Each structure stands twice: as C-alpha cells, then as structure tokens.
Amino acid sequence: MVAQPQPGEFAPTEHLSSEAVAAFADERLPTTARDRALKHLGQCPECMDALQVQRSARYALRHSGPIPMPGTLAERLAHIAEHTPHCDSSAGSAEIGQGRSPSGRSAWQRLKSRVFRR
C-alpha cells in the first residue's frame, strides 16, 4: 500500500512546475517550499534533470557576456520615438494605466533613457 502524502508534501506522482524549478535554481523559493522541493528532488530524477537544465541555462546566460547592440538599433529607436504621439499631460493619474509612471514618463521614455544611457 502506497502511503498518502502528508499535507504540504508532494505526492510521488507529482512533479515540480517549471516555475518552481526556476525559482529553486534562482534561490527565490520561500523556506517551506524550498524544503518540500529539496525532499522531492531527492526522490525524483526527472525533476532533478529539469533543475540541472535550468541551472545550466542560468549559468550560460549569466556568463555569456554583453550582447552587442546593432549600430542601427539606436537610430531606429530614436525614429520611433520621434513619430510616437504623446499623451496629454493634463490627463493626470489616468496616464499611469496607459504606460506612464507616476513621474509622468511613458514606458517608451523610460526605455529610451536606459538604451541611450552611457
């Protein structure tokens, strides 16, 4: 007879979700969830394989170095910004729901300032 899992434990046939595997690899799981995941990983080779794949991908991304920006990208982004209509600044807080931050800057303006920051 197979023992039923206790509350808060994984059943033997359950697997960690891809989100849980990623959070575990990034060390972002709360303590209780991390402990449950550790116990499950000790008994489930399939989830352990998924964790190894996630860790390998994480390592590759973190150590891939800077990604070069094509020379024409900055020019193309500036062209888009010049031809994008701006919202009426008198709209106030309604703009927050339309991509504007509380400072009044649109998402595009914030992105552009990050791209062109040197």
PANU-800376 format. One record per residue: residue in three letters; x, y, z of N, C-alpha, C in turn. Coordinates in Angstrom, 3 decimals, always signed. Layout:
% PANU-800376
REC type n.u n.v n.w ca.u ca.v ca.w c.u c.v c.w
REC ALA X Y Z X Y Z X Y Z
...
% end
This chain:
% PANU-800376
REC type n.u n.v n.w ca.u ca.v ca.w c.u c.v c.w
REC MET +0.844 -1.174 +0.000 +0.000 +0.000 +0.000 +0.895 +1.245 +0.000
REC VAL +0.624 +2.199 -0.910 +1.404 +3.426 -1.022 +0.911 +4.421 +0.013
REC ALA +1.840 +4.969 +0.764 +1.476 +5.940 +1.797 +1.009 +7.242 +1.151
REC GLN -0.031 +7.808 +1.687 -0.533 +9.092 +1.208 +0.375 +10.206 +1.734
REC PRO +0.617 +11.224 +0.909 +1.468 +12.318 +1.379 +0.787 +13.107 +2.493
REC GLN +1.590 +13.619 +3.386 +1.092 +14.485 +4.448 +0.747 +15.848 +3.838
REC PRO -0.095 +16.636 +4.494 -0.395 +17.977 +3.972 +0.890 +18.769 +3.747
REC GLY +0.967 +19.440 +2.595 +2.149 +20.227 +2.263 +3.255 +19.442 +1.596
REC GLU +3.074 +18.140 +1.407 +4.082 +17.317 +0.737 +3.612 +16.991 -0.675
REC PHE +4.556 +16.671 -1.533 +4.236 +16.258 -2.888 +3.852 +14.790 -2.898
REC ALA +2.888 +14.448 -3.725 +2.577 +13.038 -3.940 +3.685 +12.463 -4.814
REC PRO +3.954 +11.155 -4.741 +5.039 +10.565 -5.524 +4.905 +10.795 -7.030
REC THR +3.679 +10.984 -7.528 +3.493 +11.153 -8.970 +3.520 +12.610 -9.405
REC GLU +3.564 +13.544 -8.461 +3.586 +14.963 -8.809 +5.015 +15.399 -9.112
REC HIS +5.128 +16.367 -9.993 +6.437 +16.927 -10.325 +6.427 +18.413 -10.024
REC LEU +7.600 +18.974 -9.855 +7.724 +20.412 -9.658 +7.358 +21.114 -10.959
REC SER +6.664 +22.224 -10.856 +6.348 +23.003 -12.054 +7.633 +23.642 -12.575
REC SER +7.615 +24.056 -13.834 +8.800 +24.712 -14.395 +9.093 +26.010 -13.643
REC GLU +8.032 +26.690 -13.170 +8.231 +27.914 -12.397 +8.917 +27.611 -11.064
REC ALA +8.519 +26.506 -10.422 +9.135 +26.126 -9.149 +10.597 +25.734 -9.349
REC VAL +10.889 +25.044 -10.436 +12.276 +24.654 -10.732 +13.126 +25.907 -10.942
REC ALA +12.602 +26.868 -11.714 +13.345 +28.107 -11.960 +13.547 +28.890 -10.667
REC ALA +12.508 +28.981 -9.845 +12.626 +29.696 -8.573 +13.615 +28.997 -7.642
REC PHE +13.623 +27.675 -7.657 +14.577 +26.926 -6.836 +16.003 +27.211 -7.310
REC ALA +16.225 +27.165 -8.624 +17.561 +27.418 -9.180 +18.032 +28.836 -8.866
REC ASP +17.092 +29.787 -8.840 +17.424 +31.185 -8.550 +17.433 +31.489 -7.054
REC GLU +17.192 +30.457 -6.240 +17.154 +30.595 -4.783 +16.123 +31.629 -4.342
REC ARG +14.934 +31.567 -4.961 +13.859 +32.503 -4.649 +12.657 +31.830 -3.994
REC LEU +12.741 +30.556 -3.676 +11.619 +29.884 -3.022 +11.619 +30.197 -1.530
REC PRO +10.439 +30.401 -0.961 +10.366 +30.543 +0.497 +10.878 +29.263 +1.167
REC THR +11.278 +29.367 +2.401 +11.904 +28.247 +3.112 +11.072 +26.973 +3.072
REC THR +9.785 +27.070 +3.355 +8.934 +25.875 +3.380 +8.863 +25.223 +2.005
REC ALA +8.660 +26.036 +0.973 +8.589 +25.499 -0.390 +9.935 +24.909 -0.803
REC ARG +11.019 +25.576 -0.408 +12.359 +25.061 -0.732 +12.576 +23.703 -0.081
REC ASP +12.169 +23.572 +1.166 +12.335 +22.295 +1.868 +11.527 +21.184 +1.199
REC ARG +10.291 +21.499 +0.785 +9.467 +20.494 +0.090 +10.099 +20.123 -1.246
REC ALA +10.601 +21.138 -1.959 +11.228 +20.874 -3.254 +12.486 +20.026 -3.083
REC LEU +13.291 +20.326 -2.069 +14.502 +19.532 -1.807 +14.156 +18.066 -1.554
REC LYS +13.134 +17.845 -0.762 +12.711 +16.475 -0.468 +12.267 +15.772 -1.754
REC HIS +11.499 +16.479 -2.573 +11.025 +15.895 -3.826 +12.192 +15.622 -4.775
REC LEU +13.114 +16.577 -4.884 +14.259 +16.414 -5.783 +15.108 +15.207 -5.400
REC GLY +15.157 +14.901 -4.123 +15.907 +13.737 -3.662 +15.294 +12.416 -4.093
REC GLN +14.024 +12.449 -4.496 +13.321 +11.222 -4.877 +12.907 +11.189 -6.344
REC CYS +13.133 +12.284 -7.078 +12.610 +12.363 -8.445 +13.709 +12.727 -9.438
REC PRO +14.246 +11.733 -10.145 +15.306 +12.016 -11.119 +14.846 +12.944 -12.246
REC GLU +13.578 +12.875 -12.626 +13.069 +13.723 -13.712 +13.127 +15.206 -13.318
REC CYS +12.700 +15.509 -12.102 +12.755 +16.900 -11.634 +14.197 +17.344 -11.398
REC MET +15.052 +16.423 -10.953 +16.465 +16.748 -10.768 +17.104 +17.083 -12.120
REC ASP +16.734 +16.340 -13.165 +17.228 +16.649 -14.513 +16.760 +18.035 -14.953
REC ALA +15.482 +18.347 -14.681 +14.947 +19.665 -15.045 +15.705 +20.770 -14.313
REC LEU +16.059 +20.524 -13.056 +16.824 +21.503 -12.284 +18.218 +21.690 -12.878
REC GLN +18.857 +20.609 -13.286 +20.193 +20.712 -13.888 +20.135 +21.503 -15.199
REC VAL +19.106 +21.269 -16.002 +18.937 +22.022 -17.253 +18.758 +23.508 -16.937
REC GLN +17.917 +23.806 -15.944 +17.674 +25.199 -15.553 +18.957 +25.853 -15.053
REC ARG +19.714 +25.152 -14.245 +20.972 +25.708 -13.729 +21.983 +25.929 -14.850
REC SER +22.027 +25.010 -15.807 +22.941 +25.170 -16.948 +22.559 +26.387 -17.776
REC ALA +21.265 +26.556 -18.019 +20.795 +27.712 -18.790 +21.094 +29.010 -18.042
REC ARG +20.861 +29.002 -16.758 +21.131 +30.178 -15.920 +22.616 +30.540 -15.984
REC TYR +23.480 +29.546 -15.857 +24.921 +29.780 -15.911 +25.324 +30.344 -17.281
REC ALA +24.800 +29.731 -18.335 +25.150 +30.181 -19.688 +24.734 +31.630 -19.911
REC LEU +23.543 +31.998 -19.453 +23.083 +33.376 -19.631 +23.907 +34.360 -18.811
REC ARG +24.223 +33.992 -17.591 +24.979 +34.902 -16.721 +26.427 +35.066 -17.173
REC HIS +26.958 +34.109 -17.881 +28.355 +34.166 -18.295 +28.524 +34.363 -19.800
REC SER +27.466 +34.779 -20.473 +27.538 +34.936 -21.925 +28.189 +36.244 -22.339
REC GLY +28.368 +37.160 -21.413 +28.978 +38.437 -21.745 +27.947 +39.397 -22.297
REC PRO +28.392 +40.602 -22.587 +27.454 +41.602 -23.098 +26.943 +41.228 -24.485
REC ILE +25.719 +41.592 -24.721 +25.121 +41.347 -26.033 +25.261 +42.639 -26.826
REC PRO +25.966 +42.598 -27.950 +26.186 +43.831 -28.706 +24.888 +44.337 -29.345
REC MET +24.738 +45.648 -29.347 +23.575 +46.266 -29.963 +23.936 +46.630 -31.398
REC PRO +23.117 +46.221 -32.363 +23.402 +46.605 -33.745 +23.484 +48.129 -33.861
REC GLY +24.387 +48.615 -34.679 +24.591 +50.050 -34.823 +23.353 +50.819 -35.231
REC THR +22.471 +50.198 -35.976 +21.279 +50.899 -36.455 +20.134 +50.895 -35.447
REC LEU +20.241 +50.106 -34.383 +19.130 +50.000 -33.440 +18.838 +51.322 -32.744
REC ALA +19.863 +52.012 -32.265 +19.647 +53.285 -31.572 +18.953 +54.281 -32.495
REC GLU +19.381 +54.325 -33.736 +18.770 +55.233 -34.710 +17.305 +54.864 -34.957
REC ARG +17.033 +53.580 -35.082 +15.656 +53.134 -35.317 +14.769 +53.436 -34.118
REC LEU +15.286 +53.240 -32.905 +14.512 +53.554 -31.706 +14.220 +55.050 -31.615
REC ALA +15.212 +55.869 -31.930 +15.010 +57.316 -31.902 +13.950 +57.726 -32.921
REC HIS +13.962 +57.094 -34.085 +12.976 +57.392 -35.134 +11.567 +57.050 -34.653
REC ILE +11.428 +55.934 -33.971 +10.119 +55.542 -33.436 +9.658 +56.576 -32.417
REC ALA +10.563 +57.007 -31.546 +10.206 +57.974 -30.510 +9.746 +59.295 -31.115
REC GLU +10.382 +59.702 -32.198 +10.019 +60.962 -32.845 +8.638 +60.896 -33.483
REC HIS +8.198 +59.715 -33.855 +6.923 +59.561 -34.560 +5.832 +58.928 -33.703
REC THR +6.033 +58.920 -32.393 +5.032 +58.369 -31.479 +4.281 +59.523 -30.837
REC PRO +2.949 +59.554 -30.988 +2.194 +60.645 -30.354 +2.277 +60.528 -28.833
REC HIS +2.378 +61.664 -28.180 +2.468 +61.686 -26.723 +1.095 +61.953 -26.141
REC CYS +0.860 +61.415 -24.949 -0.413 +61.620 -24.261 -0.492 +63.043 -23.741
REC ASP -1.694 +63.528 -23.571 -1.931 +64.839 -22.985 -1.508 +64.806 -21.522
REC SER -0.593 +65.680 -21.126 -0.091 +65.652 -19.752 -1.142 +66.076 -18.740
REC SER -2.261 +66.663 -19.185 -3.318 +67.047 -18.251 -4.170 +65.862 -17.831
REC ALA -3.908 +64.686 -18.403 -4.703 +63.503 -18.076 -4.436 +63.018 -16.662
REC GLY -3.319 +63.419 -16.059 -3.027 +63.073 -14.672 -2.856 +61.602 -14.440
REC SER -3.499 +61.092 -13.395 -3.287 +59.703 -12.986 -3.816 +58.702 -13.995
REC ALA -4.673 +59.117 -14.906 -5.174 +58.186 -15.924 -4.031 +57.684 -16.793
REC GLU -2.969 +58.487 -16.893 -1.840 +58.086 -17.724 -1.091 +56.898 -17.142
REC ILE -1.164 +56.722 -15.830 -0.455 +55.610 -15.210 -0.936 +54.300 -15.803
REC GLY -2.214 +54.169 -16.039 -2.764 +52.960 -16.638 -2.480 +52.853 -18.118
REC GLN -1.926 +53.917 -18.717 -1.629 +53.908 -20.145 -0.128 +53.886 -20.392
REC GLY +0.608 +53.219 -19.517 +2.041 +53.061 -19.730 +2.891 +54.164 -19.141
REC ARG +2.292 +55.062 -18.379 +3.068 +56.131 -17.764 +3.299 +55.831 -16.294
REC SER +4.465 +56.209 -15.815 +4.790 +56.028 -14.403 +4.235 +57.219 -13.628
REC PRO +4.226 +57.146 -12.301 +3.777 +58.296 -11.511 +4.576 +59.559 -11.811
REC SER +5.808 +59.424 -12.309 +6.612 +60.600 -12.650 +6.141 +61.245 -13.942
REC GLY +5.219 +60.606 -14.663 +4.709 +61.155 -15.912 +5.457 +60.672 -17.138
REC ARG +6.514 +59.903 -16.947 +7.284 +59.405 -18.087 +6.636 +58.141 -18.625
REC SER +6.508 +58.064 -19.928 +5.925 +56.872 -20.542 +6.919 +55.722 -20.474
REC ALA +6.412 +54.522 -20.667 +7.282 +53.345 -20.692 +8.334 +53.520 -21.781
REC TRP +7.917 +54.093 -22.911 +8.860 +54.309 -24.008 +9.964 +55.279 -23.586
REC GLN +9.607 +56.362 -22.895 +10.612 +57.328 -22.456 +11.592 +56.696 -21.470
REC ARG +11.078 +55.861 -20.566 +11.960 +55.189 -19.612 +12.899 +54.226 -20.330
REC LEU +12.370 +53.467 -21.306 +13.202 +52.534 -22.067 +14.260 +53.293 -22.852
REC LYS +13.850 +54.360 -23.517 +14.782 +55.140 -24.324 +15.911 +55.698 -23.459
REC SER +15.591 +56.163 -22.249 +16.648 +56.714 -21.396 +17.625 +55.628 -20.967
REC ARG +17.145 +54.406 -20.811 +18.040 +53.301 -20.457 +18.919 +52.898 -21.635
REC VAL +18.336 +52.862 -22.830 +19.083 +52.438 -24.018 +20.183 +53.436 -24.342
REC PHE +19.876 +54.721 -24.206 +20.834 +55.741 -24.606 +21.741 +56.193 -23.472
REC ARG +21.592 +55.587 -22.289 +22.458 +55.912 -21.154 +23.873 +55.439 -21.470
REC ARG +24.831 +56.229 -21.184 +26.217 +55.846 -21.485 +27.060 +55.919 -20.272
% end
